[in-house]
Amino acid sequence: MLELRPNCEFCDRELPPASTAARICSYECTFCADCVEQVLHNVCPNCGGGFTPRPIRPRGEYRPGVGLGHHPASTRRVHANRKRADIDGLSRRLRDLAPELR
């Protein structure tokens, strides 16, 4: 199950569970749409993969035992541990390759 991390790892923007601006890679690295498009160019600085919109977990319990009330979002904040030059270099190398070809 997804952690639903609370922030963008690059700019630290708040990304609450219902945010439509949250983007994740296959490792669940979490960034905001603005950073993914304008800074990262759809290249995860941690794994080199692409991003997809993060699903939104329902608030209500529409099936017994599921929903945000039973499986709350993470409160652990994660921050990118890469230097900007490293992030930019990886992005330049990979951004012209579709994620499925990386």
Backbone bond lengths (Angstrom), bond angles and torsions (degrees), N, CA, C in turn:
res aa  C-N    CA-C-N  psi(-1)  N-CA   C-N-CA  omega(-1)  CA-C   N-CA-C  phi
1 M - - - 1.440 - - 1.525 108.30 -
2 L 1.318 116.46 141.51 1.458 121.66 -179.28 1.526 111.72 -65.47
3 E 1.327 115.05 143.36 1.470 120.58 176.70 1.516 112.33 -70.39
4 L 1.323 117.75 -32.23 1.467 122.89 -172.38 1.525 109.16 58.75
5 R 1.313 115.01 64.18 1.465 121.38 -178.66 1.526 110.65 -61.13
6 P 1.328 117.13 146.97 1.470 121.20 -168.99 1.520 117.07 -85.74
7 N 1.348 118.31 -2.71 1.468 118.10 -173.10 1.520 111.72 -150.02
8 C 1.338 114.27 161.16 1.462 121.30 172.01 1.524 107.25 -75.61
9 E 1.309 116.80 129.86 1.459 120.92 -178.13 1.522 112.59 -69.96
10 F 1.335 118.03 -16.02 1.458 120.46 -179.12 1.534 111.62 -96.21
11 C 1.322 117.74 -57.09 1.476 120.50 -174.54 1.522 113.52 -101.45
12 D 1.324 117.90 -5.10 1.469 124.87 178.82 1.538 113.47 69.52
13 R 1.327 117.64 18.87 1.472 121.72 175.92 1.520 109.48 -60.35
14 E 1.314 116.00 141.62 1.467 121.01 176.39 1.531 109.44 -66.49
15 L 1.324 116.65 132.56 1.463 122.44 176.81 1.528 108.42 -130.43
16 P 1.326 117.06 78.59 1.459 120.10 -179.55 1.535 111.66 -62.39
17 P 1.312 118.27 166.12 1.467 121.55 -174.82 1.527 114.93 -53.08
18 A 1.317 118.93 -32.37 1.466 121.48 -178.23 1.529 113.19 -93.78
19 S 1.325 118.08 10.14 1.458 120.97 -177.40 1.528 111.54 -68.25
20 T 1.322 115.47 129.39 1.464 120.26 174.84 1.528 110.94 -88.07
21 A 1.325 117.30 -1.62 1.470 122.22 179.01 1.523 112.43 -92.33
22 A 1.318 118.93 -6.10 1.467 121.92 -177.86 1.522 110.78 -77.56
23 R 1.334 115.78 135.68 1.454 123.05 176.10 1.521 108.53 -126.23
24 I 1.332 116.71 142.93 1.465 120.98 179.34 1.521 109.99 -132.48
25 C 1.349 115.14 153.47 1.469 120.68 171.70 1.532 107.02 -98.71
26 S 1.312 117.22 -175.72 1.471 119.83 -177.46 1.529 112.96 -68.29
27 Y 1.342 117.49 -15.83 1.458 121.14 175.62 1.524 111.66 -96.06
28 E 1.311 116.90 4.36 1.452 125.73 -179.20 1.524 113.83 71.08
29 C 1.327 117.23 20.75 1.463 119.39 169.14 1.522 105.02 -59.69
30 T 1.318 117.24 136.89 1.459 121.37 -170.90 1.516 111.66 -121.01
31 F 1.314 114.97 126.74 1.465 122.11 179.96 1.526 108.32 -139.28
32 C 1.330 116.29 160.34 1.465 119.59 176.44 1.522 109.17 -82.79
33 A 1.321 116.28 158.53 1.463 121.65 -178.41 1.524 111.33 -58.70
34 D 1.331 117.92 -38.81 1.466 120.56 -179.76 1.527 111.24 -60.83
35 C 1.322 117.98 -46.92 1.470 120.89 179.52 1.526 111.03 -66.21
36 V 1.333 117.41 -40.94 1.467 120.93 179.46 1.527 110.43 -59.99
37 E 1.325 116.91 -42.68 1.467 120.59 -176.12 1.528 112.61 -81.29
38 Q 1.329 118.07 -44.22 1.461 121.13 -170.12 1.527 114.67 -93.30
39 V 1.316 117.70 -27.39 1.472 120.67 -176.27 1.526 111.60 -110.61
40 L 1.328 116.49 -47.64 1.461 121.20 -173.44 1.528 113.24 -89.50
41 H 1.316 117.26 -19.30 1.468 122.63 179.82 1.525 111.86 53.88
42 N 1.327 115.43 44.11 1.463 124.01 178.70 1.526 113.14 61.13
43 V 1.338 116.78 31.55 1.465 121.94 176.10 1.529 107.44 -122.67
44 C 1.322 117.16 115.21 1.460 120.20 177.96 1.528 108.69 -65.15
45 P 1.334 118.26 126.29 1.465 120.45 -178.58 1.525 113.14 -70.82
46 N 1.322 116.81 -11.69 1.459 120.47 -178.55 1.533 112.85 -95.27
47 C 1.341 116.73 -39.36 1.470 119.06 -175.96 1.522 114.25 -122.82
48 G 1.334 118.09 -14.40 1.455 120.96 -178.73 1.519 113.87 87.42
49 G 1.310 117.69 -1.79 1.460 121.41 179.34 1.518 112.43 -79.29
50 G 1.320 115.39 -179.72 1.451 121.44 178.20 1.517 111.18 -96.18
51 F 1.322 115.25 -179.52 1.459 121.64 -177.84 1.514 111.72 -119.50
52 T 1.313 114.49 158.47 1.452 123.09 174.96 1.529 107.51 -140.13
53 P 1.341 117.58 155.38 1.469 117.87 176.11 1.528 110.56 -59.62
54 R 1.328 115.69 139.74 1.473 119.70 178.51 1.526 108.77 -76.20
55 P 1.321 117.64 131.53 1.466 119.38 176.97 1.529 111.33 -62.35
56 I 1.304 115.00 154.68 1.464 120.70 178.67 1.521 108.58 -104.15
57 R 1.322 115.67 123.07 1.462 121.37 179.02 1.530 108.62 -77.57
58 P 1.318 118.65 130.34 1.465 120.57 -179.43 1.532 111.96 -59.67
59 R 1.323 115.20 139.58 1.473 120.31 175.91 1.516 111.10 -71.24
60 G 1.330 114.92 -39.14 1.465 119.84 -175.59 1.516 112.61 -83.24
61 E 1.308 114.62 160.23 1.467 121.75 177.25 1.527 107.53 -95.48
62 Y 1.329 115.96 86.51 1.457 121.05 -178.03 1.521 111.71 -85.03
63 R 1.299 116.88 -17.29 1.461 124.71 171.47 1.525 106.11 -132.36
64 P 1.313 118.32 144.09 1.464 119.99 -177.77 1.532 112.89 -55.74
65 G 1.335 115.62 128.65 1.458 121.56 173.30 1.514 116.03 82.92
66 V 1.325 118.43 5.50 1.457 119.93 178.99 1.523 110.19 -123.31
67 G 1.304 115.45 161.87 1.458 121.28 -179.15 1.519 110.22 116.36
68 L 1.313 115.27 169.68 1.456 122.45 -175.90 1.533 112.58 -59.50
69 G 1.313 117.19 -32.70 1.463 120.73 178.32 1.524 113.21 -64.22
70 H 1.305 116.83 -32.51 1.470 121.79 179.60 1.523 112.55 -92.20
71 H 1.293 116.60 -28.44 1.462 121.93 -178.38 1.522 108.22 -132.10
72 P 1.328 117.22 78.39 1.469 120.94 -175.35 1.533 112.46 -67.76
73 A 1.324 114.14 158.04 1.457 121.35 177.11 1.524 110.00 -67.13
74 S 1.310 115.63 154.78 1.459 121.89 177.24 1.529 110.38 -67.69
75 T 1.301 116.20 150.01 1.471 121.53 173.20 1.532 110.28 -109.07
76 R 1.329 117.17 -2.50 1.465 122.32 -178.71 1.522 109.74 -76.25
77 R 1.304 116.24 118.06 1.467 121.83 -179.63 1.530 108.94 -84.85
78 V 1.325 115.92 135.31 1.457 122.76 179.79 1.522 107.69 -117.88
79 H 1.320 116.65 140.26 1.462 121.69 179.27 1.520 109.05 -128.59
80 A 1.322 115.56 140.04 1.462 120.60 178.76 1.530 109.08 -58.20
81 N 1.307 116.54 135.35 1.463 120.24 -178.83 1.529 111.33 -107.94
82 R 1.308 116.03 23.36 1.462 121.58 179.20 1.522 109.62 -107.49
83 K 1.295 116.67 148.07 1.464 121.50 176.09 1.525 109.03 -75.77
84 R 1.321 116.22 150.19 1.465 121.67 -176.56 1.534 111.49 -56.68
85 A 1.321 118.36 -40.49 1.465 120.79 179.90 1.526 110.95 -62.35
86 D 1.327 117.56 -38.26 1.459 122.06 178.40 1.527 110.18 -66.87
87 I 1.326 116.50 -43.17 1.464 121.70 178.59 1.529 109.88 -61.47
88 D 1.323 116.48 -47.44 1.466 120.78 -179.78 1.527 111.78 -62.61
89 G 1.322 117.28 -39.64 1.464 120.89 179.66 1.519 112.27 -64.26
90 L 1.331 116.98 -45.07 1.462 120.47 179.06 1.527 110.02 -64.67
91 S 1.316 116.56 -42.00 1.461 120.80 179.32 1.531 111.13 -60.96
92 R 1.316 116.63 -44.45 1.471 120.32 179.02 1.537 111.46 -60.85
93 R 1.327 116.33 -40.20 1.467 120.82 -178.94 1.524 113.17 -67.91
94 L 1.339 116.69 -35.22 1.469 119.80 -169.61 1.520 116.27 -110.65
95 R 1.310 118.90 -16.14 1.470 119.71 -170.49 1.520 114.75 -64.32
96 D 1.312 119.15 -21.89 1.453 120.40 178.82 1.526 112.83 -88.96
97 L 1.322 117.09 -3.32 1.468 122.31 174.62 1.522 108.77 -99.00
98 A 1.304 117.35 129.44 1.473 120.56 175.68 1.528 108.56 -59.75
99 P 1.344 118.38 145.25 1.467 120.65 -179.05 1.527 113.54 -52.23
100 E 1.326 117.77 -35.56 1.464 119.30 -178.38 1.525 112.83 -71.98
101 L 1.335 117.56 -9.34 1.462 121.58 178.49 1.526 113.07 -105.98
102 R 1.313 117.25 -1.69 1.473 120.26 -177.83 1.506 110.71 -80.90
